[in-house]
Amino acid sequence: MIQLSAFADEISADPVEQLDVLAENRVRFVEFRSIFQTNVLDLAMEKHEAFRTLLRERGVGLSAIGSPVGKIAITDPFEPHLDRLAIALDLADFYETPRIRVFSYYLPAGEDPAKFRDEVLRRMSAKAQLARQRGITLVLENEKGIYGDTAERVADVLDAVGSPSLGHAFDPANYLEVGQPIDEAWQLLRDRVAHFHVKDFDTTTHRNVPAGQGQGKIPELIADAVNRGYRGFCVLEPHLVVAEKSYGFTGPERFGEAARALQSELDARGVAYS
């Protein structure tokens, strides 16, 4: 059985409204990226304490800390960025979730990605080592403009780092945006997928759409993953209203549409979820 989660800040900046809408749509986990329009790594501790209390009262868990770690330029200094990872690791302990979403650095426009491979691997290896010391798994998301925006480079990072503390957060829409064939990406990475982001993309209109309505083959991929033993999270990140580089928004009404679309597709394929 898989478990459904969501980037709840796509619903609202208000954590109470976030959890209300999740409950209405039978989603019991949050991928914690922000509340009150403040990133999870920048919230004051009293905000974290209040949010953790609210989560416990509602019976909601965290699928991961949806951090922006690694979402800086590869030419930016690395050591200060490790401080951001340290915050994320502490928050993973605080919220009792063993996963943190990370990225593999933006590249200078027009430059050959191979030029930056060694530095990317150095940084990713250092992060994975810190995570392993803490018993945390980093899930590497593919994204446009990031070193790991193609399946081949994601696989290269995972293989070269070679750590059980680094897995892949597979995002079909992000692959489609860079022209990566989904079947090709899935065949290469399906055994390395530790986390699944539910974001679909219509390549004809160049817009994000509910699961099953684009070319991301989300229902088919999830069904295949489950048949192969996947028992992790499928995390709604619809981006149906706004889809920017560092921000996505769907709103409460369209979030319901996105949740129902995914659940309907899973039901049609007999995929059990909670």
Residue frames relative to the residue before (quaternion, step in Angstrom):
aa qw qx qy qz dx dy dz
M 1.0000 0.0000 0.0000 0.0000 0.00 0.00 0.00
I 0.2824 -0.7363 0.5878 0.1804 3.56 -1.02 0.83
Q 0.3122 -0.7272 0.5775 0.2004 3.55 -1.30 0.30
L 0.3469 -0.7454 0.5374 0.1876 3.54 -0.98 0.92
S 0.0022 -0.7692 0.6385 -0.0243 3.52 -1.06 0.86
A 0.1547 -0.7964 0.5774 0.0912 3.58 -1.27 0.02
F 0.4312 -0.5864 0.6060 0.3208 3.48 -1.34 0.43
A 0.2148 -0.8525 0.4640 0.1086 3.55 0.15 1.33
D 0.5651 0.5832 -0.4022 0.4229 3.60 1.18 -0.26
E 0.5158 0.5978 -0.4299 0.4380 3.59 1.27 0.02
I 0.6287 0.5307 -0.3218 0.4685 3.57 1.28 -0.38
S 0.7559 -0.1993 0.2317 0.5790 3.55 0.81 -1.13
A 0.5181 -0.6092 0.4910 0.3455 3.55 -1.27 0.29
D 0.6205 0.5569 -0.3175 0.4517 3.58 1.27 -0.47
P 0.4004 -0.7522 0.4582 0.2528 3.64 -0.49 1.08
V 0.6047 0.5447 -0.3705 0.4477 3.61 1.07 -0.57
E 0.6648 0.4779 -0.3049 0.4866 3.58 0.92 -0.86
Q 0.5858 0.5745 -0.3694 0.4363 3.58 1.02 -0.73
L 0.7387 0.4268 -0.2404 0.4630 3.57 0.72 -1.08
D 0.5802 0.5683 -0.3731 0.4486 3.59 1.12 -0.58
V 0.7007 0.4622 -0.2669 0.4736 3.57 0.86 -1.00
L 0.6111 0.5350 -0.3580 0.4606 3.59 1.01 -0.70
A 0.6580 0.5122 -0.3128 0.4547 3.60 0.92 -0.91
E 0.6353 0.5380 -0.3239 0.4494 3.58 0.99 -0.83
N 0.7696 0.3487 -0.1666 0.5083 3.55 1.13 -0.70
R 0.5045 -0.7109 0.3855 0.3025 3.55 1.27 0.53
V 0.4574 0.6188 -0.4871 0.4131 3.55 0.92 1.01
R 0.1556 -0.8545 0.4950 0.0224 3.57 -0.55 1.21
F 0.7131 0.3752 -0.2587 0.5328 3.59 1.25 0.23
V 0.2439 -0.7480 0.6056 0.1194 3.53 -1.27 0.61
E 0.2398 -0.6759 0.6711 0.1876 3.52 -1.20 0.70
F 0.2409 -0.8551 0.4458 0.1096 3.54 -0.02 1.33
R 0.0011 0.8135 -0.5775 0.0684 3.54 -0.34 1.35
S 0.7902 -0.1909 0.1377 0.5659 3.61 0.94 -0.83
I 0.0302 -0.7154 0.6914 0.0963 3.48 -1.46 0.27
F 0.8252 0.1817 -0.1621 0.5096 3.56 -1.19 0.56
Q 0.5892 -0.6096 0.3371 0.4094 3.58 1.15 0.76
T 0.5796 0.5354 -0.3852 0.4785 3.56 1.15 0.67
N 0.4887 -0.6849 0.4576 0.2875 3.56 -0.80 1.03
V 0.6474 -0.5611 0.3666 0.3629 3.54 -1.11 0.78
L 0.7003 0.4704 -0.2846 0.4553 3.62 0.98 -0.73
D 0.7124 0.4555 -0.2483 0.4725 3.59 1.24 -0.30
L 0.4818 0.6813 -0.4315 0.3427 3.60 1.26 -0.05
A 0.5021 -0.6156 0.5154 0.3214 3.54 -1.15 0.67
M 0.6282 -0.5831 0.3618 0.3667 3.56 -1.13 0.68
E 0.6230 0.5403 -0.3615 0.4351 3.59 1.01 -0.65
K 0.6119 0.5312 -0.3494 0.4705 3.60 1.14 -0.59
H 0.6335 0.5207 -0.3219 0.4733 3.55 1.03 -0.79
E 0.6613 0.5117 -0.3158 0.4485 3.57 0.88 -0.89
A 0.6615 0.4941 -0.3066 0.4735 3.58 0.97 -0.85
F 0.6657 0.4986 -0.3121 0.4592 3.60 0.96 -0.83
R 0.6353 0.5198 -0.3388 0.4598 3.59 0.97 -0.77
T 0.6279 0.5270 -0.3291 0.4688 3.57 1.03 -0.77
L 0.6492 0.5153 -0.3095 0.4662 3.58 0.96 -0.90
L 0.6394 0.5278 -0.3247 0.4552 3.59 0.94 -0.85
R 0.6778 0.4913 -0.2942 0.4611 3.55 0.90 -0.92
E 0.6346 0.5314 -0.3275 0.4557 3.57 1.00 -0.78
R 0.7365 0.4099 -0.2218 0.4902 3.57 1.04 -0.80
G 0.4386 -0.7080 0.4537 0.3170 3.59 1.22 -0.16
V 0.4619 0.6693 -0.4348 0.3868 3.56 1.15 0.74
G 0.1987 -0.7819 0.5815 0.1045 3.57 -0.99 0.87
L 0.4515 -0.6475 0.5292 0.3111 3.54 -1.34 0.03
S 0.3555 -0.7109 0.5664 0.2177 3.54 -0.97 0.87
A 0.7733 -0.1571 0.1235 0.6017 3.58 1.13 -0.64
I 0.4549 -0.5650 0.5853 0.3622 3.49 -1.41 0.11
G 0.2543 -0.7976 0.5319 0.1272 3.60 -0.51 1.20
S 0.0375 0.8678 -0.4930 0.0507 3.54 0.71 1.11
P 0.4196 -0.6747 0.5348 0.2875 3.58 -1.30 0.27
V 0.2913 0.7837 -0.5088 0.2055 3.60 1.23 0.29
G 0.7776 0.2639 -0.2367 0.5193 3.56 -0.75 1.10
K 0.5963 0.5511 -0.3619 0.4580 3.57 1.31 0.01
I 0.4826 0.5819 -0.4790 0.4460 3.53 0.78 1.18
A 0.6396 -0.5128 0.3882 0.4210 3.56 -1.25 0.17
I 0.5435 -0.6201 0.4560 0.3350 3.55 -1.07 0.72
T 0.6536 0.5030 -0.3075 0.4746 3.59 1.22 -0.41
D 0.5245 0.6094 -0.4223 0.4184 3.62 1.25 -0.07
P 0.6117 -0.5559 0.3988 0.3972 3.62 -1.12 0.54
F 0.4015 -0.7514 0.4823 0.2039 3.56 -0.94 0.91
E 0.6493 0.5747 -0.3416 0.3625 3.57 0.82 -0.97
P 0.6513 0.4812 -0.3513 0.4700 3.68 0.87 -0.70
H 0.6198 0.5534 -0.3446 0.4368 3.59 1.11 -0.61
L 0.5729 0.5787 -0.3835 0.4358 3.59 1.17 -0.47
D 0.5746 0.5737 -0.3792 0.4438 3.57 1.17 -0.51
R 0.6236 0.5289 -0.3314 0.4707 3.57 1.11 -0.68
L 0.6380 0.5105 -0.3237 0.4771 3.56 1.01 -0.77
A 0.6211 0.5477 -0.3444 0.4423 3.58 1.00 -0.78
I 0.6287 0.5143 -0.3304 0.4807 3.59 1.04 -0.77
A 0.6622 0.5137 -0.3072 0.4508 3.58 0.91 -0.92
L 0.6438 0.5183 -0.3214 0.4622 3.58 0.98 -0.80
D 0.6486 0.5033 -0.3176 0.4745 3.58 0.97 -0.82
L 0.6670 0.4957 -0.3059 0.4646 3.59 0.98 -0.80
A 0.5932 0.5483 -0.3725 0.4568 3.60 1.06 -0.62
D 0.6453 0.4922 -0.3126 0.4936 3.58 1.03 -0.75
F 0.6532 0.5437 -0.3092 0.4268 3.56 0.90 -0.97
Y 0.7647 0.3445 -0.1743 0.5159 3.57 0.96 -0.91
E 0.3819 -0.7590 0.4510 0.2734 3.57 1.31 0.03
T 0.4719 0.5999 -0.4994 0.4099 3.52 0.79 1.11
P 0.3397 -0.7963 0.4683 0.1764 3.61 -0.77 0.94
R 0.6844 0.4697 -0.2801 0.4822 3.61 1.24 0.27
I 0.0561 -0.7585 0.6486 0.0298 3.54 -1.21 0.71
R 0.3486 -0.7205 0.5598 0.2143 3.57 -0.88 0.95
V 0.0007 -0.7940 0.6071 -0.0314 3.58 -1.00 0.89
F 0.3024 -0.7306 0.5874 0.1723 3.54 -1.40 0.22
S 0.4190 -0.7340 0.4931 0.2065 3.58 -1.31 0.28
Y 0.7014 -0.5668 0.2406 0.3590 3.55 1.02 0.97
Y 0.4324 -0.6884 0.5340 0.2325 3.50 -1.04 0.95
L 0.3072 -0.7535 0.5600 0.1555 3.54 -1.07 0.85
P 0.5672 -0.5653 0.4555 0.3890 3.61 -1.14 0.50
A 0.5501 -0.6390 0.4249 0.3293 3.58 -0.89 0.93
G 0.8358 0.2309 -0.1792 0.4648 3.53 -0.99 0.92
E 0.5812 0.5894 -0.3793 0.4133 3.59 1.23 -0.15
D 0.5457 -0.6007 0.4778 0.3362 3.56 -1.22 0.56
P 0.4554 -0.7043 0.4639 0.2853 3.64 -0.63 1.04
A 0.5912 0.5993 -0.3710 0.3920 3.61 1.06 -0.70
K 0.5773 0.6073 -0.3629 0.4077 3.57 1.15 -0.61
F 0.7646 0.3694 -0.1804 0.4964 3.58 1.11 -0.68
R 0.3681 0.7735 -0.4656 0.2222 3.59 1.27 -0.02
D 0.6790 0.5041 -0.3162 0.4299 3.60 0.75 -0.97
E 0.6782 0.4818 -0.3002 0.4667 3.58 0.94 -0.84
V 0.6101 0.5325 -0.3514 0.4699 3.60 1.04 -0.71
L 0.6865 0.4826 -0.2905 0.4597 3.58 0.85 -0.94
R 0.6081 0.5436 -0.3566 0.4556 3.59 1.04 -0.70
R 0.6973 0.4726 -0.2725 0.4649 3.55 0.88 -0.96
M 0.6785 0.4860 -0.3056 0.4584 3.58 0.86 -0.87
S 0.6311 0.5280 -0.3320 0.4611 3.59 1.04 -0.71
A 0.6475 0.5145 -0.3206 0.4618 3.58 0.97 -0.83
K 0.6582 0.5041 -0.3080 0.4667 3.58 0.97 -0.83
A 0.6617 0.5095 -0.3093 0.4549 3.57 0.93 -0.89
Q 0.6308 0.5342 -0.3361 0.4515 3.57 1.03 -0.75
L 0.6543 0.4979 -0.3101 0.4773 3.59 0.96 -0.84
A 0.6517 0.5144 -0.3183 0.4577 3.57 0.96 -0.83
R 0.6484 0.5251 -0.3256 0.4448 3.58 0.94 -0.85
Q 0.6248 0.5471 -0.3337 0.4460 3.57 1.03 -0.74
R 0.7367 0.4011 -0.2076 0.5033 3.56 1.17 -0.62
G 0.4831 -0.6833 0.4259 0.3439 3.60 1.25 -0.02
I 0.4968 0.6426 -0.4109 0.4141 3.57 1.21 0.64
T 0.2690 -0.7291 0.6031 0.1800 3.57 -1.19 0.63
L 0.2581 -0.7286 0.6165 0.1498 3.56 -0.93 0.96
V 0.1445 -0.7773 0.6062 0.0860 3.59 -0.89 0.91
L 0.2800 -0.8046 0.5146 0.0975 3.52 -0.48 1.32
E 0.1916 -0.7959 0.5681 0.0844 3.56 -0.59 1.18
N 0.3897 -0.6758 0.5780 0.2393 3.53 -1.11 0.79
E 0.1110 0.7939 -0.5920 0.0832 3.58 -1.01 0.77
K 0.6222 -0.5702 0.4003 0.3571 3.55 -1.14 0.73
G 0.8205 0.2430 -0.1962 0.4788 3.56 -0.93 0.95
I 0.5799 0.5533 -0.3576 0.4793 3.56 1.36 -0.19
Y 0.6409 -0.5072 0.3776 0.4351 3.62 -1.12 0.48
G 0.7629 0.3218 -0.1802 0.5310 3.58 0.86 -0.95
D 0.2677 0.7703 -0.5418 0.2036 3.59 0.56 1.08
T 0.6975 0.3530 -0.2657 0.5642 3.60 1.27 -0.16
A 0.6282 -0.5610 0.3854 0.3770 3.54 -1.18 0.57
E 0.6269 0.5542 -0.3439 0.4262 3.57 1.01 -0.75
R 0.7071 0.4400 -0.2776 0.4789 3.58 0.91 -0.85
V 0.5821 0.5424 -0.3803 0.4715 3.60 1.11 -0.55
A 0.6624 0.5027 -0.3035 0.4651 3.58 0.88 -0.94
D 0.6292 0.5377 -0.3289 0.4547 3.57 1.02 -0.81
V 0.6560 0.5018 -0.3168 0.4663 3.60 0.91 -0.87
L 0.6780 0.4950 -0.3025 0.4514 3.58 0.82 -0.98
D 0.6882 0.4819 -0.2873 0.4600 3.57 0.91 -0.90
A 0.6867 0.4918 -0.2918 0.4489 3.58 0.89 -0.91
V 0.6619 0.4665 -0.3093 0.4985 3.60 0.99 -0.76
G 0.1017 -0.8694 0.4799 0.0596 3.56 1.05 -0.76
S 0.4730 0.6751 -0.4372 0.3596 3.57 1.01 0.78
P 0.4647 -0.6625 0.5020 0.3053 3.61 -1.00 0.73
S 0.6372 0.5296 -0.3189 0.4603 3.58 1.28 -0.21
L 0.6955 0.3759 -0.2808 0.5442 3.59 1.27 0.26
G 0.0571 0.7841 -0.6129 0.0791 3.56 -0.65 1.20
H 0.5421 -0.6341 0.4563 0.3096 3.55 -1.32 -0.06
A 0.2115 -0.7104 0.6574 0.1357 3.53 -1.11 0.85
F 0.2087 -0.8278 0.5138 0.0849 3.57 -0.10 1.34
D 0.0331 -0.7956 0.6043 -0.0263 3.58 -0.70 1.15
P 0.3211 -0.7946 0.4775 0.1935 3.62 -0.16 1.23
A 0.6587 0.5239 -0.3272 0.4297 3.61 0.87 -0.89
N 0.6549 0.5151 -0.3219 0.4495 3.57 0.95 -0.82
Y 0.6241 0.5116 -0.3457 0.4788 3.59 1.07 -0.64
L 0.6543 0.5175 -0.3219 0.4477 3.58 0.90 -0.88
E 0.6383 0.5551 -0.3331 0.4165 3.59 0.99 -0.79
V 0.7362 0.3714 -0.2401 0.5123 3.60 1.09 -0.52
G 0.5918 -0.6229 0.3472 0.3759 3.57 1.27 0.32
Q 0.4217 0.7028 -0.4662 0.3332 3.56 1.24 0.43
P 0.4113 -0.7005 0.5162 0.2714 3.64 -0.69 0.98
I 0.4801 -0.7074 0.4401 0.2747 3.57 -0.73 1.08
D 0.6478 0.5193 -0.3371 0.4439 3.60 0.86 -0.86
E 0.6488 0.5221 -0.3060 0.4614 3.56 0.99 -0.85
A 0.6601 0.5061 -0.3013 0.4661 3.58 0.93 -0.92
W 0.6792 0.4998 -0.2973 0.4477 3.57 0.89 -0.94
Q 0.6480 0.5209 -0.3277 0.4488 3.59 0.90 -0.85
L 0.6881 0.4889 -0.2794 0.4576 3.56 1.01 -0.80
L 0.8281 0.3080 -0.0983 0.4579 3.56 0.92 -0.93
R 0.4611 0.7368 -0.4401 0.2254 3.60 1.15 -0.35
D 0.6661 0.4885 -0.3133 0.4685 3.61 1.08 -0.58
R 0.6892 0.4567 -0.2728 0.4919 3.58 1.28 -0.22
V 0.4967 0.6822 -0.4217 0.3318 3.59 1.27 -0.14
A 0.1072 -0.8031 0.5859 0.0160 3.54 -0.71 1.19
H 0.7691 0.1448 -0.0277 0.6220 3.56 1.31 -0.32
F 0.1351 -0.8066 0.5727 0.0566 3.60 -1.01 0.74
H 0.1998 -0.7760 0.5901 0.0986 3.57 -0.78 1.07
V 0.2706 -0.7742 0.5567 0.1321 3.56 -0.78 1.08
K 0.3173 0.6920 -0.5728 0.3040 3.53 -0.07 1.41
D 0.1168 -0.8143 0.5676 0.0322 3.58 -0.51 1.18
F 0.1711 -0.7914 0.5851 0.0457 3.58 -1.22 0.53
D 0.2721 -0.7385 0.6004 0.1419 3.53 -1.00 0.97
T 0.3056 -0.8011 0.4892 0.1596 3.56 -0.39 1.22
T 0.6124 0.5392 -0.3645 0.4487 3.61 1.21 -0.23
T 0.7614 0.3242 -0.1839 0.5305 3.61 0.99 -0.81
H 0.3083 -0.7717 0.4894 0.2644 3.58 1.32 -0.31
R 0.5402 0.5760 -0.4178 0.4492 3.55 0.94 0.98
N 0.4927 -0.6188 0.5185 0.3248 3.52 -1.25 0.53
V 0.0871 -0.7939 0.6017 -0.0123 3.55 -1.03 0.89
P 0.6454 -0.5073 0.3792 0.4270 3.62 -1.22 0.28
A 0.6735 -0.5195 0.3500 0.3925 3.55 -1.20 0.59
G 0.7899 0.2897 -0.2458 0.4813 3.53 -0.91 1.01
Q 0.6788 0.4917 -0.2882 0.4631 3.58 1.26 -0.23
G 0.6854 0.4144 -0.2847 0.5267 3.57 1.29 0.05
Q 0.6529 -0.5123 0.3852 0.4037 3.54 -1.21 -0.52
G 0.4250 0.7418 -0.4322 0.2869 3.58 1.26 0.29
K 0.2897 -0.7963 0.4847 0.2171 3.58 1.31 -0.21
I 0.1461 0.8513 -0.4948 0.0959 3.57 1.14 0.66
P 0.6788 0.4752 -0.3352 0.4484 3.67 0.72 -0.85
E 0.6616 0.5099 -0.3085 0.4552 3.56 0.96 -0.86
L 0.6677 0.5036 -0.3090 0.4529 3.58 0.93 -0.86
I 0.6557 0.4981 -0.3213 0.4676 3.58 0.93 -0.85
A 0.6446 0.5174 -0.3266 0.4584 3.59 0.93 -0.84
D 0.6493 0.5042 -0.3111 0.4770 3.58 0.99 -0.82
A 0.6397 0.5274 -0.3260 0.4542 3.58 0.96 -0.86
V 0.6625 0.5026 -0.3029 0.4655 3.58 0.91 -0.92
N 0.6492 0.5156 -0.3151 0.4619 3.59 0.95 -0.82
R 0.7018 0.4351 -0.2508 0.5052 3.56 1.19 -0.57
G 0.6890 -0.5282 0.2662 0.4189 3.58 1.26 0.26
Y 0.4157 0.7102 -0.4815 0.3015 3.60 1.21 0.12
R 0.0073 -0.8029 0.5948 -0.0379 3.58 -0.85 1.02
G 0.4396 0.7303 -0.4211 0.3100 3.56 1.20 0.50
F 0.7079 -0.4391 0.3577 0.4220 3.52 -1.27 -0.59
C 0.1515 -0.6985 0.6868 0.1321 3.48 -1.36 0.55
V 0.1407 -0.8567 0.4963 -0.0071 3.53 -0.31 1.35
L 0.3479 -0.7496 0.5305 0.1889 3.57 -0.56 1.19
E 0.1165 0.7477 -0.6426 0.1202 3.54 -0.84 1.11
P 0.0382 -0.9050 0.4193 0.0613 3.58 0.85 1.01
H 0.1271 -0.8170 0.5491 0.1220 3.64 0.98 -0.80
L 0.2605 0.8296 -0.4696 0.1528 3.60 1.02 0.67
V 0.7400 0.3663 -0.2198 0.5195 3.61 1.15 -0.49
V 0.7878 0.0461 0.0085 0.6141 3.57 0.92 -0.97
A 0.0269 0.7794 -0.6247 0.0394 3.58 -0.97 0.90
E 0.1211 0.8060 -0.5613 0.1439 3.55 0.14 1.32
K 0.7463 -0.4234 0.2835 0.4282 3.55 -1.33 0.21
S 0.8225 0.1590 -0.0568 0.5432 3.58 0.89 -0.90
Y 0.7623 0.3196 -0.1578 0.5402 3.58 1.23 0.20
G 0.0129 0.7783 -0.6278 0.0066 3.54 -1.05 0.82
F 0.0286 -0.8009 0.5980 -0.0127 3.57 -1.03 0.77
T 0.1358 -0.8004 0.5826 0.0385 3.54 -1.07 0.85
G 0.3394 -0.7499 0.4986 0.2718 3.59 1.06 -0.72
P 0.6470 -0.5718 0.3370 0.3753 3.60 -1.13 0.57
E 0.6702 0.5050 -0.3209 0.4391 3.60 0.89 -0.83
R 0.7355 0.4113 -0.2457 0.4790 3.56 0.74 -0.99
F 0.5418 0.5782 -0.4185 0.4438 3.59 1.18 -0.35
G 0.6254 0.5336 -0.3312 0.4631 3.56 1.01 -0.79
E 0.6238 0.5342 -0.3254 0.4686 3.56 1.03 -0.79
A 0.6719 0.4996 -0.2936 0.4613 3.57 0.94 -0.92
A 0.6614 0.5054 -0.3112 0.4586 3.58 0.94 -0.86
R 0.6701 0.4946 -0.3049 0.4619 3.58 0.91 -0.88
A 0.6195 0.5434 -0.3489 0.4463 3.59 1.01 -0.73
L 0.6705 0.4863 -0.3018 0.4721 3.58 0.89 -0.91
Q 0.6806 0.4965 -0.3003 0.4473 3.57 0.81 -0.98
S 0.6338 0.5306 -0.3278 0.4575 3.59 1.01 -0.78
E 0.6640 0.4979 -0.3041 0.4678 3.57 0.96 -0.87
L 0.6555 0.5003 -0.3155 0.4694 3.59 0.98 -0.80
D 0.6311 0.5325 -0.3287 0.4583 3.58 0.99 -0.84
A 0.6591 0.5273 -0.3093 0.4381 3.58 0.94 -0.89
R 0.7388 0.3825 -0.2164 0.5110 3.59 1.15 -0.57
G 0.4907 -0.6962 0.4103 0.3257 3.56 1.28 0.16
V 0.3862 0.7092 -0.4929 0.3239 3.56 1.14 0.62
A 0.3123 -0.7661 0.5342 0.1735 3.60 -0.59 1.11
Y 0.0558 0.7915 -0.6054 0.0617 3.56 -1.00 0.84
S 0.1469 -0.7667 0.6159 0.1065 3.51 -1.31 0.33
